[in-house]
Amino acid sequence: MVGVQYPERIVRHAAWLAFTAVVIAGGQYRCLADDAGWGPVEAPLRFLRLTPDDDGEPKALEVVIVRCAPVERDSAEPVVDLISAVHVAEPEYYSQLNREFPKYDAVLYELVAPEGAQVPKGGHRTTNPVSFIQRGLTDLLELQFQLEGIDYTGENLVHADMSPEQFAHSMRERGESFGDIFFRMMGYNMARQSEGAGTTSDAQLLRALFSGNRAMALRRVMAEQFETMQGAFRVIDGPDGSTLIAERNKVALDVLRKELDAGRRKVAIFYGAGHMDDIVVRLRENFGLAPVGVRWLTAWKLQ
């Protein structure tokens, strides 16, 4: 991308906001088990939402846990909970997940990393550019980075993602590049702007940057973009799928099949919210599982 010039407003809005949302909600690099608190599944199924206060002002950015159970009601098992992740969030969000993960037979997690790689407690520093952006956002938004907040050392946590070599090979085989992803995101955001939807004005961004509470103001600006991200991820994946989403999901569900064949009856898939649309479809088609309940967790406080 170096040396290519784009109109300033497009770069600021389409690239920064949209691509940052992908970084936070879509790809991680290197159930709650109680019955209480589950709500009905509503159409369309959402994986991120903004919740307002009594005055209609944004109060929180929430992510969902979707419980999936057999379509044939003569069996109550297996149960697969889809735990949507945002990779930069409140420490309390990660702490809550750490308390819930031991209740599962297995927790399948995303992380583009070599086979057998271990994530030490508290995370580790890496030169990966996506992780570098994510870590920078933790400071800008005064949040916590997922690899530092989640305890990956539990015996039931199972790596369910590609290795860097597999990821690169898949992209080459499919003729993909991160430039393609960037331009798809930019085109999607420009189309929404032309429709007058999901836009962020210069004034809004400037007010956030110079706010007395800059971190909270920027959270609000970015959180408002997140509600449109489900459509953006569909654009990224396209009709033929993509390495970033569909191919990695296939790997995750191959691991799920192995865990179920090994007798695991209650499993969680802990993946970025941007992956979940495709995973829901694959669970129904290949496993006979469908959403039966949802539960919402606060990822970002916006007040």
N, C-alpha and C positions, 0 to 999 in steps of 0.2 A: 504494500500500500504506500510505501515511501515514495515521495515525488509526485503523487497524484493529487491534484487540487480539486476540492469540492466546495460548493457554496457554503459559506460559514454557517448559515442557519440550519442547513441540512445536516452538516457534521454534528453540530451541537445537539440538535434534537433527535434526528434519526439514528445517528451513530452512537452518541454517548448514552442517551436514555435507553434506547432499544437494545443495544448490544450489552450494556451493563445489566439489563434485566435478564438477558440470556445467561450471563456469567453467574448471576445470583441464583436464578431459579432453574437453570437448565442442565448444567453439567458440572460435576465435581471432579477435579483432577488431583493427580499425583501419580392400642389397640387396646389401641389400648385394650387390654384384656378384660376389663370389667364391663358389665352390661350397662351400667349407669352412664348417662350422658350421650347416648347414641340418638341421633335424629334421623328423620326419613330422608331418603334419596330424592332429590328434586331434579327436574329436567329444565335446562341442560345442566349436567353434572359439572360443577366448578371445583377447581383445586386451589385457587387463591381468591380472597375477597377482601374488600374494605368494609369495615363495620363502622357506622356512624354513632355519634352520641345523640342525646335528646334534641340538640339544636341542629342536627344534620351535618356536623363537622366530623371529619375522619377521626376515629378513635383508635383503630388498630388495623394492621394488616394480618389476616389470619390465613392459615393453611389447613388443609383438610386431611383427615384419615378416613379412607373409604374401606369399609369392611365388605369383602366379597365371600360369598358362600355358594354351595352347589345350587344350580338352577333346579335340579330335581330335588324336591323338598323331602324325599324319603331319606335323605342323608344330611346330617348337620356338619359333616367334615369332608374335606379339610376347610379351614378358614384361612383366608389370605387377606391381611390388612395392608393397604397401600398407604404408606406414610409419606406424604408429600414433603419435600425438603426445600428450604431456601438456604443457601450456603453462607449467608451472612445474616445473623439474627440476634435476638435478645439472649443473653446467657441463660435466663430462666427457661426459654424454649428448649435449649439443648439439655438442661438439667432434667426437665420433665421427661424427655425422651430416654435419657440414661436410666431413669427410674422404671420406665415401662419396658425397655428392651428385654430384661431378664424374664419377663412373663411369656415370651415366645419360645417355641422350640428352635427356631432359627430366624435370624434377621439378615436378609440379603441386602448388601449395600453397594452403591456405585462408587467407583474410584478407578480411573484409568491409571493402572499401576502394574508392575510386573507380577506374574503369578507368584503367590507366596509372600508378597510384600506385607510388612507389618506396619501399622500406623501406631506409633508410640502414644501413650497417654499424654494429652496436652499438645499433640501435633508436632510438626517439625517444619523447618524452613525449607523452601524449595525455590529453584530458579524458573519453574514453569511459569510462562507469562500469564496464563489464566489465573493461577493461584496468586500471582503477584498483584493482579488487578483486584482480586477478591480481598486480599489482605489490606490493600490500600483503602478499599471501601469500608473496612472495619473501623479504621481511624476516622475517615470522613464522616461516617454515619454514627459513630460511637456505638458500634455493635460488636459482636464476636464472630470469629471465623469458625466454620463448622469443624474443621480438622482439629481445632483447639478446644472446642466445646463438647464434642461427642467422644465418648470412651469406646474406642474400637477394640479394646483388649478382651472383651467378654468372649467366653468360649463359644457362645451361640451366634456370634457375628461371622457372617460368611461373605467373602468377596465374590461379587457377581457382576463383573464388568470385564471389558477388554484390557489387554496389556497395551502399552504404547505401540508395540510392534504390530499387534493386530489392528489397532485403530488406524495407524498410518497405512497399512496394507489395504484395509477396507476402503479408505479414502482414495487411494491410487486406483484400485480396481473399479471404483464407481466414478472415477474422474472428478472427484470433489476437491474443494479447497476451502479454507476459512474465508477467502475472498468471496466465494459464492454465497456463504452464509451471511456475510456482511451486506452484500448487495440485496439479497432477498429481504433481510430485515429492513434495510433502508427503503426498498420499494414498498414494503408493507406499510411502514410508518408514513411514507409520503402519500400513499393512497388514503390512509385514514385522515391525514391532515387535509387532503383535498375534499374529503367528505365532512370536514369540521368536527371529527371525532377524535378523542384521545390526544388532543394537542396540548403542548406546553408552551406558553408564550415566553418571549424574551423577558418580559416584566416579571413573570412568575419565577423564572430561574434567577434573575438578578436579585429579587427580593429574598429568595432563599439563601443565596450566597452571602448577602450582606446582613442577614438577620442576626439579631442578638443571640439566638439559639440556632446557629447554622445547621447543626446536625439534625435537629428535629424538623426544621423547615425543608431540608433536602430529602429527608425520609418521606415527607408528605408528597413532594413533587414526584419522587420515584414511585411511591406506592400507588399513586393515581394511574401511572403507566402500566402497572402490573396487571390490572384487571383486563387489559387488552392482550396480555401475553399468550393466552391460550390459542388465540387465532394466529399469533405470530409463529408459534411453534408448529402449527399445522402447515404454515407457509414454508418454514425451514425444512420440514420433513418431506413435503411435496407428495404427489400421487405415487411415486415410486419408493418412498422412504428415503432415509439418509443414514450415514454412519453415525452421526451425532445422536440420533434418537432411535430409529427403528432397529438398526443393526446391534446397537448396545442393548436394547430391550430384548432382542432375541437371545443374547448371551445370558441376560438376567433370568429369563424364563427357562432356558436350558438348565440353569442351576436350580431353579425352583423345581423342575421336574425331578432332578436327582434327589433333592431334599424330600419331596413327597414320596418318592419310591423307597427312600430310606426309612419311612415311617413317621416323618414329621407331620403333625396334624394342624398346628397353629403356627403360621409363618407370616413374617412381615417383609415387605419390600420397601426399603428406605431409599427412594430415588428422588431426583429433582422433580418439582411439580410439572415441568414442561414435558416429562416423559409419560405422564399418567394417562392421558387420552389414549395413546396407542396401547399401553399396557392393559387398560380396561377391555379394549376390543380383543386383544390376544387371549386374555384370561377366559373370556366367554367362548371364543372360537376353539381354543385348544385345550381348555381345562374344564369347561362347563361351569365356570364360576361367574357370578354377576353381583353387582353392588346391592347390598341389603340395608346399609346404614352408614351414616357419616358422623364424624365428630370433628369439631374445629378447635384449633390451638392458636394462641396469639404468637406470631413470629416477631412483629415489630409493634411497639407502642408508638402512637402518633400524637400523643398529648403528654 
